[in-house]
Amino acid sequence: MFKPVILDSDFHSNGEARPFTAMIVDDPNDGETKLVVMFEEPGNIAVLSLDCLINEEDISSKCHNSRSDKLEEALREELDR
């Protein structure tokens, strides 16, 4: 797996709800740019294709079938640096 490139990242304290990190990520493994929402607990991640969101206005799972587990692992490693 090629390492994803974090284009932008921001931590959101989210008031009374759980804090999360939002990222825009270029994923060289499928050539897509993705919106990633990752909570502190491992396994709590949402990955949406920005390409699908913008071009097709589609939020369905058929358009967003990335390997979130592998992407999460690489992103958490990158954020820990």
N, CA and C of each residue as an Amber inpcrd file, in Angstrom:
protein
   243
   0.8430000  -1.1780000   0.0000000   0.0000000   0.0000000   0.0000000
   0.8890000   1.2430000   0.0000000   0.5710000   2.1700000  -0.9130000
   1.2650000   3.4460000  -0.9470000   0.7330000   4.3240000   0.1770000
   1.5900000   5.1740000   0.7210000   1.1660000   6.0400000   1.8210000
   0.2690000   7.1610000   1.3060000  -0.8450000   7.4010000   1.9930000
  -1.7120000   8.5100000   1.6220000  -1.0470000   9.8380000   1.9860000
  -1.4300000  10.8880000   1.2760000  -0.8870000  12.2150000   1.5260000
  -1.9790000  13.0710000   2.1590000  -1.7140000  13.5670000   3.3630000
  -2.6740000  14.4310000   4.0480000  -2.5040000  15.8430000   3.4950000
  -3.5290000  16.3340000   2.8030000  -3.4870000  17.6790000   2.2310000
  -3.8550000  18.7410000   3.2640000  -4.7890000  18.4150000   4.1280000
  -5.2130000  19.3260000   5.1880000  -5.7860000  18.4970000   6.3250000
  -5.5980000  18.9780000   7.5380000  -6.0650000  18.2520000   8.7070000
  -6.4020000  19.2580000   9.7930000  -7.4880000  18.9910000  10.5330000
  -7.8580000  19.8740000  11.6300000  -8.5520000  19.0630000  12.7150000
  -8.1990000  19.3350000  13.9510000  -8.8160000  18.6890000  15.1030000
 -10.0340000  19.5080000  15.5190000 -11.1600000  18.8290000  15.7670000
 -12.4020000  19.4750000  16.1810000 -12.7700000  18.9680000  17.5720000
 -12.8090000  19.8730000  18.5560000 -13.1410000  19.4550000  19.9140000
 -14.6030000  19.0370000  20.0220000 -15.4730000  19.5680000  19.1820000
 -16.8440000  19.1070000  18.9960000 -17.7490000  19.3030000  20.2160000
 -17.4700000  20.3100000  21.0240000 -18.3510000  20.6330000  22.1460000
 -18.5310000  19.4780000  23.1020000 -19.7780000  19.1100000  23.3660000
 -20.0960000  18.0170000  24.2990000 -19.9730000  16.6360000  23.6510000
 -19.8770000  16.5970000  22.3290000 -19.7690000  15.3180000  21.6120000
 -18.2990000  14.8810000  21.5530000 -18.0570000  13.7410000  20.9650000
 -16.7030000  13.2050000  20.8630000 -15.8620000  14.0390000  19.8910000
 -14.6130000  14.3550000  20.2760000 -13.7330000  15.0880000  19.3730000
 -13.3150000  14.2090000  18.2020000 -12.9400000  14.8520000  17.0960000
 -12.5140000  14.1160000  15.9060000 -11.5200000  14.9410000  15.1100000
 -10.8200000  14.2670000  14.2230000  -9.9300000  14.9160000  13.2760000
 -10.5360000  14.7650000  11.8880000 -10.6350000  15.8720000  11.1750000
 -11.1180000  15.8550000   9.7900000  -9.9090000  16.0760000   8.8810000
  -9.8590000  15.3120000   7.7940000  -8.7290000  15.3980000   6.8740000
  -9.1970000  15.3500000   5.4320000  -8.4460000  16.0220000   4.5820000
  -8.5640000  15.8300000   3.1370000  -7.2950000  15.0970000   2.7390000
  -7.4800000  13.9390000   2.0920000  -6.3660000  13.0240000   1.8440000
  -6.3400000  12.6120000   0.3750000  -5.1440000  12.6740000  -0.2220000
  -4.9400000  12.0760000  -1.5460000  -4.5080000  10.6370000  -1.3170000
  -5.2400000   9.6980000  -1.8910000  -4.9300000   8.2770000  -1.7370000
  -4.3690000   7.7480000  -3.0550000  -3.0450000   7.5360000  -3.1420000
  -2.4480000   7.0570000  -4.3860000  -2.8270000   5.6130000  -4.7180000
  -3.4410000   4.9090000  -3.7820000  -3.8150000   3.5180000  -4.0250000
  -4.9970000   3.3940000  -4.9770000  -5.8580000   4.4080000  -5.0140000
  -6.9750000   4.3730000  -5.9650000  -7.1080000   5.6860000  -6.7350000
  -6.1850000   6.6190000  -6.4890000  -6.1760000   7.8710000  -7.2260000
  -7.2680000   8.8500000  -6.8240000  -7.9030000   8.6260000  -5.6850000
  -8.9990000   9.4940000  -5.2680000  -8.5730000  10.4220000  -4.1400000
  -9.2730000  11.5530000  -4.0640000  -9.1420000  12.4610000  -2.9350000
 -10.3030000  12.1580000  -2.0030000 -10.0060000  12.0820000  -0.7040000
 -11.0180000  11.6190000   0.2400000 -11.2020000  12.5810000   1.4030000
 -12.4170000  12.6040000   1.9160000 -12.7290000  13.2820000   3.1590000
 -12.7200000  12.2040000   4.2350000 -11.8890000  12.3910000   5.2440000
 -11.7610000  11.4080000   6.3170000 -12.1520000  12.0670000   7.6320000
 -13.0200000  11.4250000   8.3810000 -13.3690000  11.8580000   9.7320000
 -12.9530000  10.7260000  10.6560000 -12.0100000  11.0300000  11.5540000
 -11.4520000   9.9860000  12.4040000 -11.5740000  10.4020000  13.8670000
 -12.2120000   9.5420000  14.6440000 -12.3450000   9.7620000  16.0720000
 -11.1390000   9.1610000  16.7880000 -10.9630000   9.5030000  18.0530000
  -9.7840000   9.0800000  18.7960000  -9.6620000   7.5650000  18.9120000
 -10.7700000   6.8660000  19.0770000 -10.7290000   5.4170000  19.2600000
 -10.4590000   4.7190000  17.9240000  -9.4570000   3.8520000  17.8820000
  -9.1830000   3.0990000  16.6580000 -10.4350000   2.3650000  16.1610000
 -10.6120000   2.3390000  14.8630000 -11.7600000   1.6760000  14.2660000
 -12.9480000   2.6040000  14.0610000 -12.8440000   3.8240000  14.5580000
 -13.9220000   4.8000000  14.4060000 -13.5090000   5.8330000  13.3730000
 -13.8060000   5.5100000  12.1070000 -13.3740000   6.3390000  10.9920000
 -14.4510000   6.3170000   9.9050000 -14.6090000   7.4560000   9.2520000
 -15.4910000   7.5480000   8.0860000 -14.6470000   8.0490000   6.9270000
 -14.7730000   7.3930000   5.7770000 -14.0170000   7.7790000   4.5850000
 -14.9990000   7.9390000   3.4370000 -15.0060000   9.1360000   2.8560000
 -15.8770000   9.4230000   1.7160000 -15.0280000   9.9550000   0.5700000
 -15.3140000   9.5090000  -0.6240000 -14.6200000   9.9950000  -1.8080000
 -15.1070000  11.3990000  -2.1340000 -14.2050000  12.3750000  -2.0780000
 -14.5900000  13.7320000  -2.4640000 -14.9460000  13.7840000  -3.9400000
 -14.2720000  12.9560000  -4.7450000 -14.5730000  12.8970000  -6.1710000
 -16.0320000  12.5110000  -6.3920000 -16.5030000  11.5060000  -5.6750000
 -17.8990000  11.0730000  -5.7870000 -18.8550000  12.1150000  -5.2170000
 -18.4770000  12.7010000  -4.1000000 -19.3320000  13.7160000  -3.4830000
 -19.5320000  14.9010000  -4.4220000 -18.4570000  15.3540000  -5.0440000
 -18.5300000  16.5390000  -5.9060000 -19.1000000  16.2040000  -7.2820000
 -18.5480000  15.1840000  -7.9240000 -18.9270000  14.8870000  -9.3180000
 -20.2850000  14.2180000  -9.4500000 -20.6090000  13.3330000  -8.5110000
 -21.8460000  12.5600000  -8.6360000 -22.8770000  12.8950000  -7.5590000
 -22.4880000  13.7530000  -6.6140000 -23.3600000  14.0890000  -5.4810000
 -23.9290000  12.8130000  -4.8430000 -23.0250000  11.8500000  -4.6160000
 -23.4020000  10.5260000  -4.1400000 -22.7410000  10.2490000  -2.7960000
 -23.5490000   9.9150000  -1.8010000 -23.0100000   9.5420000  -0.4860000
 -23.2310000   8.0570000  -0.1740000 -23.6950000   7.3100000  -1.1500000
 -23.9930000   5.8890000  -0.9180000 -22.7090000   5.0760000  -0.7850000
 -22.8390000   3.9070000  -0.1850000 -21.6810000   3.0410000   0.0120000
 -21.1470000   2.4870000  -1.3050000 -21.9560000   2.4410000  -2.3490000
 -21.4620000   1.9300000  -3.6400000 -20.3860000   2.8360000  -4.2250000
 -20.3950000   4.0960000  -3.8190000 -19.4270000   5.0610000  -4.3280000
 -18.2320000   5.2130000  -3.3920000 -18.3160000   4.6720000  -2.2090000
 -17.2790000   4.8770000  -1.2050000 -16.8540000   3.5180000  -0.6410000
 -16.0820000   2.7840000  -1.4170000 -15.7260000   1.4300000  -1.0080000
 -14.2240000   1.2740000  -0.7850000 -13.6160000   2.2510000  -0.1250000
 -12.1790000   2.1800000   0.1310000 -11.8820000   1.2190000   1.2780000
 -10.6370000   0.8520000   1.3910000 -10.1870000   0.0130000   2.5000000
  -9.9010000   0.9130000   3.6940000 -10.9450000   1.2780000   4.4090000
 -10.8180000   2.2270000   5.5260000  -9.8480000   1.7390000   6.5850000
  -9.8060000   0.4270000   6.8210000  -8.9190000  -0.0980000   7.8580000
  -7.4590000   0.1570000   7.5120000  -7.0650000  -0.0770000   6.2830000
  -5.6840000   0.1520000   5.8540000  -5.3690000   1.6390000   5.8200000
  -6.3130000   2.4340000   5.3460000  -6.1220000   3.8740000   5.2940000
  -5.9870000   4.4410000   6.7080000  -6.8220000   3.9660000   7.6150000
  -6.7640000   4.4270000   9.0030000  -5.3960000   4.1470000   9.6160000
  -4.8860000   2.9630000   9.4020000  -3.5840000   2.5850000   9.9520000
  -2.5000000   3.5540000   9.4830000  -2.4630000   3.8320000   8.1990000
  -1.4510000   4.7300000   7.6370000  -1.6330000   6.1630000   8.1410000
  -2.8810000   6.6240000   8.2440000  -3.1380000   7.9870000   8.6880000
  -2.8080000   8.1740000  10.1600000  -3.1470000   7.1960000  10.9890000
  -2.8150000   7.3150000  12.4200000  -1.2920000   7.3440000  12.6160000
  -0.5570000   6.5520000  11.8440000   0.9000000   6.5810000  11.9080000
   1.4260000   7.9680000  11.5370000   0.8600000   8.5360000  10.4890000
   1.2960000   9.8580000  10.0150000   0.9840000  10.9440000  11.0550000
  -0.1830000  10.8900000  11.6710000  -0.5700000  11.8930000  12.6650000
   0.2440000  11.7840000  13.9450000   0.7430000  10.5810000  14.2530000
   1.5250000  10.3750000  15.4720000   2.9450000  10.9110000  15.3570000
   3.3500000  11.2700000  14.1600000   4.7360000  11.7730000  13.9670000
   4.9010000  13.1630000  14.5050000
